């Protein structure tokens, strides 16, 4: 792999990570709205609040041992989609 391919690969991984991070923020907004707002009467989250909460959580719990691969990023993304789906089912059943 030459230097240009490595740079393009890193840019692609960074781009996907940003897109998936925004999607995770939206998922957090919905889970917050479905479960936290009704129970604790908190306000709904904005996208910026959601991103801020995720940054704090990642700061304390994200342990990066190696350079992430595309497979790692997709596995993380699919895991978040599964959590969102389970949350949606619980929300639907509970209402």
C-alpha positions as CSV (number, residue, x, y, z in Angstrom):
1,X,0.0,0.0,0.0
2,X,1.6,3.3,-1.0
3,X,1.4,6.5,0.9
4,X,-1.5,8.0,-1.1
5,X,-3.7,4.9,-0.5
6,X,-2.9,5.0,3.2
7,X,-4.0,8.7,3.4
8,X,-7.2,8.0,1.4
9,X,-8.0,5.0,3.6
10,X,-7.5,7.1,6.8
11,X,-9.7,9.8,5.3
12,X,-12.4,7.3,4.5
13,X,-12.3,5.8,8.0
14,X,-12.5,9.2,9.5
15,X,-15.4,10.2,7.3
16,X,-17.3,7.0,8.2
17,X,-16.5,7.4,11.9
18,X,-18.0,11.0,11.8
19,X,-21.1,9.8,10.0
20,X,-21.6,6.9,12.4
21,X,-20.9,9.2,15.4
22,X,-23.7,11.5,14.2
23,X,-26.0,8.5,13.7
24,X,-25.2,7.3,17.3
25,X,-26.1,10.8,18.5
26,X,-29.5,10.6,16.8
27,X,-30.1,7.2,18.3
28,X,-29.2,8.6,21.8
29,X,-31.8,11.4,21.2
30,X,-34.5,8.9,20.5
31,X,-33.6,6.6,23.4
32,X,-33.5,9.6,25.7
33,X,-36.9,10.8,24.5
34,X,-38.5,7.4,24.8
35,X,-37.1,6.4,28.2
36,X,-35.6,9.3,30.2
37,X,-38.1,12.1,29.4
38,X,-41.2,10.2,30.6
39,X,-39.6,8.8,33.7
40,X,-37.6,11.8,35.0
41,X,-39.3,14.7,33.2
42,X,-36.0,15.9,31.7
43,X,-36.0,18.0,28.6
44,X,-35.4,16.3,25.2
45,X,-31.9,16.4,23.9
46,X,-30.7,18.5,21.0
47,X,-28.1,17.0,18.6
48,X,-25.4,19.0,20.3
49,X,-26.4,17.9,23.8
50,X,-26.4,14.3,22.5
51,X,-22.9,14.7,21.0
52,X,-21.7,16.3,24.2
53,X,-23.0,13.4,26.3
54,X,-21.4,10.9,23.9
55,X,-18.0,12.7,24.0
56,X,-18.1,12.5,27.9
57,X,-19.0,8.8,27.8
58,X,-16.3,8.0,25.2
59,X,-13.8,10.0,27.3
60,X,-14.3,7.7,30.2
61,X,-15.1,4.3,28.6
62,X,-13.5,4.2,25.2
63,X,-10.3,2.2,25.2
64,X,-8.5,2.2,21.8
65,X,-5.9,-0.5,21.8
66,X,-5.2,-0.4,18.1
67,X,-5.9,1.5,14.9
68,X,-9.5,0.9,14.1
69,X,-10.2,-1.0,10.9
70,X,-13.3,-0.6,8.7
71,X,-14.6,-3.9,10.2
72,X,-14.3,-2.5,13.7
73,X,-16.2,0.7,12.7
74,X,-19.0,-1.3,11.1
75,X,-19.3,-3.7,14.0
76,X,-19.6,-0.8,16.4
77,X,-22.2,0.8,14.1
78,X,-24.3,-2.4,13.8
79,X,-24.2,-2.8,17.6
80,X,-25.7,0.6,18.0
81,X,-28.4,-0.2,15.4
82,X,-29.3,-3.3,17.4
83,X,-29.5,-1.3,20.6
84,X,-31.7,1.2,18.9
85,X,-34.0,-1.6,17.5
86,X,-34.3,-3.1,21.0
87,X,-35.0,0.3,22.5
88,X,-37.7,0.9,19.8
89,X,-39.3,-2.5,20.6
90,X,-39.4,-1.7,24.3
91,X,-40.8,1.7,23.6
92,X,-43.6,0.3,21.3
93,X,-44.5,-2.5,23.8
94,X,-44.5,-0.1,26.7
95,X,-46.8,2.5,25.2
